[in-house]
Amino acid sequence: MPDDAPPKGHPPQAFATRMSHAGRAGTRIHGFVNPAVHRGSTVLQTSNAARREGSKRRFDQYMTYGTQGGPTHYALEDVIAEIEGGTRSLIVGTGLAAVAVPLLAYLKAGDHCLMPDSVYGPGRNLANGLLKGWGVETTFYDPCVDEAGMAALLRPNTKVVYTESPGSHTFEVQDIPAIARAAHARGAKVLMDNTWGIHHFMPFEKGVDVSIQALTKYVGGHSDVLLGSVTVNSDADWQVVRGAGSQLGQYASPDECWLALRGIRTMPVRLARQEASGIEVARWFEARPEVNQVMHPALPSHPQHALWKRDFTGACSLFGVVFRPDYTQDDVERFIDNLTLFGIGASWGGFESLATVTTGNITRTAGTGNFGGPMARIHIGLEEPADLIADLEQGLRHLRA
């Protein structure tokens, strides 16, 4: 916190206020508002004794070499840990790296991992690729599993239960507290991709051991940063995660960290605007005759809306639209191709709106019923909702050739 932070005993501050001040040096750095960018590989010490003493600071690895991070990394780590209600956070180069580091940290040959069937595609590829090749077996489970169902899936060698809520393509909301109770009863660690929840879902209050975020999305906010974070809430988990990150040589550019810190200052405002706009556009889609179902957890029509309402304090701007089964994927692609305000891109969380065809296994039954028709994934940016709706309306006229 800055040196002019409120004294102890000050009333709790709102999210927007904290994000304006967290990870800043205040007036200590010549009065400049933003922290400096610290780049470097070699870190010099005044003496061997000072080097030994320095290694005891900053989570036992303080500025011994550039790959261990520096002041710019540490400022971002502190802010991310605060956002998620954790104690320590590791910043890595991409969102996928944030998925990989804890999986590789907690799993070894002969272990079993559970992943939701709705998991982020590259995470599934990692499980079916490197992890399988190294002797780790993964079972993909129904994301809508309850506590008893999760208990039945656990094996003596299950070491990790991976969660992603909502699913980033099909938007099932998982019962994380129930899953965590079952997993912890059998000694398994619970990992969660919390990118959609950001600060709307407090993972450690719900039983999560390790929280993963793609900072590329809302934290960066401007579609020009690649970063990920791994946040924990115990010293034991920190040693495991930090040790794995060091051994894997995971490192994030300080320039990217600085951009993420800058993005955080406006993130609360962007999130509020994009949440409201996203719900407005989702409701518009829900009333369209071409649409079979809108997969937005904040809508009462969503199958797990009650879970979302119980566990989340808000929503982000990413949701799915399932078209009627008499439309084809080619029809949906034609609709998207004719949009003028929506880019065709795989990411989300930036200031610009996006639309893509969902190419995953969208017709499976996963507790929420069969999706049936072709699906598009919609991300709502900072544009005026009325303009976006007008663009979507003209795009729908192209559904049929």
C-alpha positions as CSV (number, residue, x, y, z in Angstrom):
1,M,0.0,0.0,0.0
2,P,1.2,3.6,-0.5
3,D,2.8,5.5,2.3
4,D,-0.3,7.8,2.5
5,A,-2.7,4.8,2.9
6,P,-5.5,5.1,5.5
7,P,-4.4,4.3,9.0
8,K,-5.4,1.0,10.7
9,G,-9.0,0.9,11.8
10,H,-10.1,2.9,8.8
11,P,-13.5,1.7,7.4
12,P,-13.2,-1.0,4.7
13,Q,-12.7,0.5,1.2
14,A,-14.6,-0.3,-1.9
15,F,-13.0,-2.3,-4.7
16,A,-12.5,0.7,-7.0
17,T,-10.8,2.6,-4.3
18,R,-8.4,-0.2,-3.5
19,M,-7.6,-0.8,-7.1
20,S,-6.7,2.9,-7.5
21,H,-4.1,2.7,-4.7
22,A,-2.9,-0.9,-4.3
23,G,0.6,-1.7,-5.5
24,R,1.7,1.9,-5.6
25,A,4.6,3.6,-3.9
26,G,2.7,6.8,-3.0
27,T,5.0,9.7,-2.6
28,R,8.1,7.6,-1.9
29,I,9.2,7.4,-5.5
30,H,9.8,11.1,-6.2
31,G,6.1,11.7,-6.1
32,F,5.3,9.9,-9.4
33,V,1.9,8.3,-9.4
34,N,2.8,5.0,-11.2
35,P,5.6,2.7,-10.1
36,A,8.8,2.4,-12.3
37,V,9.5,-0.5,-14.6
38,H,12.5,-2.5,-13.2
39,R,14.2,-4.6,-15.8
40,G,17.3,-6.8,-15.3
41,S,18.9,-10.2,-15.1
42,T,21.9,-9.7,-12.8
43,V,21.2,-8.4,-9.3
44,L,24.2,-7.1,-7.5
45,Q,24.7,-7.4,-3.8
46,T,26.9,-5.3,-1.5
47,S,28.5,-8.4,0.1
48,N,28.1,-12.1,0.4
49,A,26.5,-11.6,3.8
50,A,24.0,-9.2,2.3
51,R,23.2,-11.7,-0.4
52,R,22.5,-14.4,2.2
53,E,20.3,-12.1,4.2
54,G,18.5,-10.9,1.1
55,S,17.5,-14.4,0.2
56,K,15.3,-14.5,3.4
57,R,13.1,-11.7,2.2
58,R,10.3,-11.4,-0.3
59,F,8.9,-15.0,0.1
60,D,12.4,-16.4,0.5
61,Q,13.5,-15.4,-3.0
62,Y,14.2,-11.7,-3.1
63,M,16.2,-10.2,-6.0
64,T,18.9,-12.9,-6.3
65,Y,18.4,-13.1,-10.1
66,G,16.1,-11.5,-12.6
67,T,14.0,-14.6,-13.1
68,Q,12.9,-14.4,-9.5
69,G,11.1,-11.2,-10.3
70,G,11.7,-7.6,-9.1
71,P,9.8,-4.6,-7.7
72,T,7.5,-4.3,-10.8
73,H,6.5,-8.0,-10.5
74,Y,6.0,-7.8,-6.8
75,A,3.7,-4.8,-7.0
76,L,1.4,-6.7,-9.4
77,E,1.6,-9.9,-7.3
78,D,0.4,-8.0,-4.3
79,V,-2.5,-6.5,-6.1
80,I,-3.7,-9.8,-7.6
81,A,-3.4,-11.5,-4.2
82,E,-5.6,-8.7,-2.7
83,I,-8.2,-9.0,-5.5
84,E,-8.6,-12.7,-4.9
85,G,-8.4,-12.6,-1.1
86,G,-5.2,-14.7,-1.1
87,T,-1.8,-14.2,0.6
88,R,0.7,-14.6,-2.3
89,S,0.5,-14.6,-6.1
90,L,2.9,-15.8,-8.8
91,I,2.9,-13.9,-12.1
92,V,3.7,-15.9,-15.2
93,G,3.9,-15.2,-18.9
94,T,0.5,-16.4,-20.1
95,G,-2.9,-17.6,-18.9
96,L,-2.0,-21.1,-20.1
97,A,1.3,-21.0,-18.1
98,A,-0.9,-20.2,-15.0
99,V,-2.9,-23.4,-15.7
100,A,0.3,-25.5,-16.3
101,V,2.4,-24.5,-13.3
102,P,0.1,-25.7,-10.5
103,L,-0.9,-28.8,-12.4
104,L,2.8,-29.7,-12.9
105,A,3.5,-28.8,-9.3
106,Y,0.9,-31.1,-7.7
107,L,0.9,-34.0,-10.1
108,K,3.4,-36.8,-10.8
109,A,3.5,-40.1,-12.6
110,G,0.8,-42.4,-11.3
111,D,-1.5,-39.6,-10.1
112,H,-5.0,-39.0,-11.1
113,C,-6.6,-35.6,-12.0
114,L,-10.2,-34.6,-12.4
115,M,-11.1,-31.9,-14.9
116,P,-14.6,-30.5,-15.9
117,D,-15.6,-31.5,-19.4
118,S,-16.2,-27.8,-20.1
119,V,-12.5,-26.9,-19.4
120,Y,-10.6,-24.4,-21.4
121,G,-9.3,-26.1,-24.5
122,P,-5.6,-25.7,-24.0
123,G,-6.0,-27.0,-20.5
124,R,-7.6,-30.2,-21.9
125,N,-4.8,-30.4,-24.4
126,L,-2.2,-30.3,-21.6
127,A,-4.0,-33.1,-19.8
128,N,-4.3,-35.2,-22.9
129,G,-0.8,-34.4,-24.0
130,L,2.1,-33.8,-21.7
131,L,0.4,-35.0,-18.5
132,K,-0.8,-38.2,-20.1
133,G,2.7,-38.8,-21.6
134,W,4.2,-38.3,-18.1
135,G,1.9,-40.9,-16.6
136,V,-0.9,-38.7,-15.2
137,E,-4.4,-39.9,-15.9
138,T,-7.2,-37.3,-16.3
139,T,-10.9,-38.0,-16.0
140,F,-13.2,-35.3,-17.5
141,Y,-16.3,-35.0,-15.3
142,D,-19.7,-33.4,-15.6
143,P,-19.1,-29.7,-14.5
144,C,-22.6,-29.8,-12.8
145,V,-21.6,-32.6,-10.5
146,D,-22.8,-32.4,-6.9
147,E,-20.8,-33.3,-3.7
148,A,-21.8,-37.0,-3.7
149,G,-21.1,-37.3,-7.4
150,M,-17.6,-35.8,-6.9
151,A,-16.9,-38.1,-4.0
152,A,-17.7,-41.0,-6.2
153,L,-15.2,-39.8,-8.9
154,L,-12.3,-39.5,-6.4
155,R,-9.8,-42.3,-6.3
156,P,-7.0,-43.0,-3.8
157,N,-4.5,-41.5,-6.2
158,T,-6.6,-38.4,-7.1
159,K,-4.3,-35.5,-6.3
160,V,-6.0,-32.6,-8.1
161,V,-9.6,-31.6,-8.7
162,Y,-9.5,-28.9,-11.4
163,T,-12.5,-26.5,-11.7
164,E,-13.5,-23.7,-14.1
165,S,-16.6,-21.8,-13.2
166,P,-18.3,-20.8,-15.3
167,G,-17.0,-22.8,-18.2
168,S,-15.5,-20.4,-20.7
169,H,-17.5,-21.8,-23.7
170,T,-20.6,-23.4,-22.3
171,F,-20.9,-21.4,-19.0
172,E,-21.9,-24.0,-16.5
173,V,-21.6,-22.7,-13.0
174,Q,-20.0,-25.3,-10.7
175,D,-20.8,-25.8,-7.0
176,I,-17.3,-25.1,-5.9
177,P,-17.9,-25.4,-2.1
178,A,-19.5,-28.8,-2.5
179,I,-16.7,-30.0,-4.9
180,A,-14.1,-28.7,-2.4
181,R,-15.6,-30.5,0.5
182,A,-15.5,-33.8,-1.3
183,A,-12.0,-33.2,-2.6
184,H,-10.5,-32.1,0.7
185,A,-12.1,-35.1,2.5
186,R,-9.9,-37.3,0.3
187,G,-6.8,-35.1,0.5
188,A,-7.0,-33.7,-3.1
189,K,-6.1,-30.1,-3.9
190,V,-8.7,-27.9,-5.6
191,L,-7.5,-25.7,-8.4
192,M,-9.8,-23.1,-10.1
193,D,-9.6,-21.0,-13.2
194,N,-11.2,-17.8,-11.8
195,T,-10.8,-15.6,-14.9
196,W,-14.5,-15.1,-15.4
197,G,-15.1,-14.4,-11.7
198,I,-12.2,-12.0,-11.4
199,H,-13.1,-10.4,-8.1
200,H,-16.8,-11.4,-8.2
201,F,-15.9,-14.8,-6.8
202,M,-13.7,-15.1,-3.7
203,P,-12.1,-18.5,-4.3
204,F,-10.5,-19.1,-0.9
205,E,-13.7,-18.4,0.9
206,K,-15.3,-21.2,-1.1
207,G,-12.6,-23.9,-0.5
208,V,-10.3,-23.4,-3.4
209,D,-6.6,-24.0,-2.7
210,V,-5.0,-22.5,-5.9
211,S,-6.7,-19.8,-8.0
212,I,-5.7,-19.2,-11.6
213,Q,-6.3,-16.2,-13.7
214,A,-5.5,-15.1,-17.3
215,L,-4.5,-11.5,-16.6
216,T,-4.5,-11.1,-20.3
217,K,-8.2,-10.5,-20.0
218,Y,-9.7,-7.9,-17.7
219,V,-6.6,-7.0,-15.8
220,G,-4.7,-6.0,-18.9
221,G,-8.0,-4.7,-20.4
222,H,-6.6,-3.4,-23.7
223,S,-5.8,-6.6,-25.7
224,D,-2.1,-5.9,-25.7
225,V,-0.8,-7.9,-22.7
226,L,-0.1,-11.6,-22.2
227,L,0.1,-12.6,-18.5
228,G,-1.3,-15.1,-16.0
229,S,-1.4,-15.4,-12.2
230,V,-1.4,-18.3,-9.7
231,T,-2.6,-17.2,-6.3
232,V,-2.6,-19.2,-3.0
233,N,-3.7,-18.7,0.6
234,S,-1.2,-20.8,2.6
235,D,2.6,-20.9,3.0
236,A,2.6,-24.6,2.2
237,D,0.9,-24.1,-1.2
238,W,3.1,-21.1,-1.9
239,Q,6.2,-23.2,-1.5
240,V,4.9,-25.8,-3.9
241,V,3.7,-23.3,-6.6
242,R,6.7,-20.9,-6.3
243,G,9.1,-23.9,-6.4
244,A,7.5,-25.2,-9.5
245,G,7.5,-21.8,-11.2
246,S,11.2,-21.4,-10.5
247,Q,12.1,-24.9,-11.7
248,L,10.1,-24.4,-14.9
249,G,11.8,-21.0,-15.5
250,Q,8.4,-19.2,-15.6
251,Y,8.9,-15.5,-15.9
252,A,6.8,-12.5,-17.0
253,S,8.2,-9.4,-18.6
254,P,8.3,-6.4,-16.2
255,D,6.9,-4.3,-19.1
256,E,3.8,-6.5,-19.3
257,C,3.5,-6.3,-15.5
258,W,3.6,-2.6,-15.6
259,L,0.9,-2.5,-18.3
260,A,-1.2,-4.8,-16.1
261,L,-0.8,-2.5,-13.1
262,R,-1.9,0.4,-15.3
263,G,-4.9,-1.6,-16.5
264,I,-6.0,-2.4,-12.9
265,R,-6.6,1.3,-12.2
266,T,-9.5,1.4,-14.6
267,M,-10.6,-2.2,-14.2
268,P,-13.4,-1.6,-11.7
269,V,-15.0,1.0,-14.0
270,R,-14.6,-1.2,-17.1
271,L,-16.0,-4.2,-15.3
272,A,-19.1,-2.4,-14.1
273,R,-19.8,-1.0,-17.5
274,Q,-19.2,-4.3,-19.4
275,E,-21.3,-6.2,-16.9
276,A,-24.3,-3.9,-17.4
277,S,-23.9,-3.9,-21.1
278,G,-23.4,-7.6,-21.3
279,I,-26.6,-8.3,-19.4
280,E,-28.5,-5.8,-21.6
281,V,-27.3,-7.5,-24.8
282,A,-27.9,-11.0,-23.4
283,R,-31.5,-10.1,-22.6
284,W,-31.9,-8.8,-26.1
285,F,-30.6,-12.1,-27.5
286,E,-33.0,-14.0,-25.2
287,A,-36.0,-12.3,-26.8
288,R,-34.9,-13.1,-30.4
289,P,-36.8,-15.8,-32.3
290,E,-33.6,-17.1,-33.8
291,V,-32.2,-18.0,-30.3
292,N,-32.8,-21.2,-28.4
293,Q,-31.0,-20.3,-25.2
294,V,-28.6,-17.7,-23.8
295,M,-25.9,-19.0,-21.5
296,H,-25.3,-16.1,-19.2
297,P,-25.2,-17.0,-15.5
298,A,-26.7,-13.7,-14.4
299,L,-29.9,-14.4,-16.3
300,P,-32.7,-16.1,-14.3
301,S,-33.1,-18.5,-17.2
302,H,-29.6,-19.9,-16.8
303,P,-29.8,-23.5,-15.3
304,Q,-27.3,-22.6,-12.5
305,H,-28.5,-19.0,-11.9
306,A,-29.2,-19.9,-8.2
307,L,-25.6,-21.1,-7.7
308,W,-24.3,-18.0,-9.4
309,K,-26.4,-15.7,-7.2
310,R,-25.3,-17.6,-4.1
311,D,-21.5,-17.5,-4.8
312,F,-20.9,-14.5,-7.1
313,T,-21.3,-10.8,-6.4
314,G,-21.4,-9.9,-10.1
315,A,-20.8,-11.1,-13.7
316,C,-18.4,-10.4,-16.5
317,S,-19.1,-9.6,-20.1
318,L,-18.7,-13.1,-21.7
319,F,-21.6,-15.4,-22.5
320,G,-22.9,-17.9,-25.0
321,V,-25.8,-17.8,-27.4
322,V,-27.3,-21.1,-28.6
323,F,-29.3,-20.8,-31.9
324,R,-32.2,-22.9,-32.9
325,P,-31.3,-26.4,-34.1
326,D,-32.5,-25.7,-37.6
327,Y,-29.6,-23.3,-38.0
328,T,-26.1,-24.6,-38.9
329,Q,-22.6,-23.6,-37.9
330,D,-22.3,-22.1,-41.4
331,D,-25.3,-19.9,-40.7
332,V,-23.8,-18.7,-37.5
333,E,-20.5,-18.0,-39.2
334,R,-22.3,-16.0,-41.8
335,F,-24.0,-14.0,-39.0
336,I,-20.6,-13.2,-37.4
337,D,-18.9,-12.4,-40.7
338,N,-21.5,-9.7,-41.3
339,L,-21.0,-7.9,-38.0
340,T,-19.2,-4.6,-38.1
341,L,-18.6,-3.7,-34.5
342,F,-17.6,-7.2,-33.3
343,G,-14.1,-8.6,-34.0
344,I,-13.6,-12.3,-34.7
345,G,-11.1,-13.2,-32.0
346,A,-10.4,-15.9,-29.5
347,S,-9.7,-13.7,-26.4
348,W,-12.0,-11.6,-24.3
349,G,-11.9,-9.1,-21.5
350,G,-10.6,-6.2,-23.6
351,F,-12.4,-2.9,-24.4
352,E,-13.6,-4.3,-27.8
353,S,-16.5,-6.5,-28.5
354,L,-15.9,-10.0,-30.0
355,A,-17.9,-12.8,-31.5
356,T,-16.8,-16.3,-32.3
357,V,-18.3,-19.7,-33.2
358,T,-18.0,-22.1,-30.3
359,T,-16.2,-25.1,-31.8
360,G,-16.1,-27.3,-28.7
361,N,-18.3,-30.3,-27.8
362,I,-21.4,-28.2,-27.4
363,T,-24.0,-30.9,-28.0
364,R,-23.0,-33.0,-25.1
365,T,-25.4,-33.4,-22.1
366,A,-23.7,-31.9,-19.0
367,G,-26.4,-31.5,-16.4
368,T,-27.9,-28.5,-18.1
369,G,-29.4,-30.4,-20.9
370,N,-28.4,-30.8,-24.5
371,F,-27.5,-27.5,-26.1
372,G,-28.6,-28.8,-29.5
373,G,-28.1,-25.9,-31.8
374,P,-24.9,-24.1,-32.9
375,M,-23.5,-21.7,-30.4
376,A,-21.6,-18.4,-30.6
377,R,-19.5,-16.9,-27.8
378,I,-20.1,-13.2,-27.3
379,H,-17.9,-10.7,-25.5
380,I,-19.2,-7.2,-24.9
381,G,-16.8,-4.3,-24.8
382,L,-17.1,-0.7,-24.0
383,E,-19.1,0.3,-27.0
384,E,-22.6,1.8,-26.6
385,P,-25.0,-1.2,-26.1
386,A,-27.6,0.3,-28.5
387,D,-25.0,0.4,-31.3
388,L,-24.0,-3.2,-30.6
389,I,-27.6,-4.3,-30.6
390,A,-28.2,-2.6,-33.9
391,D,-25.2,-4.3,-35.4
392,L,-26.3,-7.7,-34.1
393,E,-29.8,-7.1,-35.5
394,Q,-28.5,-6.5,-39.0
395,G,-26.2,-9.4,-38.6
396,L,-29.0,-11.8,-37.8
397,R,-30.6,-11.0,-41.1
398,H,-27.7,-12.9,-42.7
399,L,-28.3,-16.1,-40.8
400,R,-29.9,-17.6,-43.9
401,A,-28.0,-17.4,-47.1
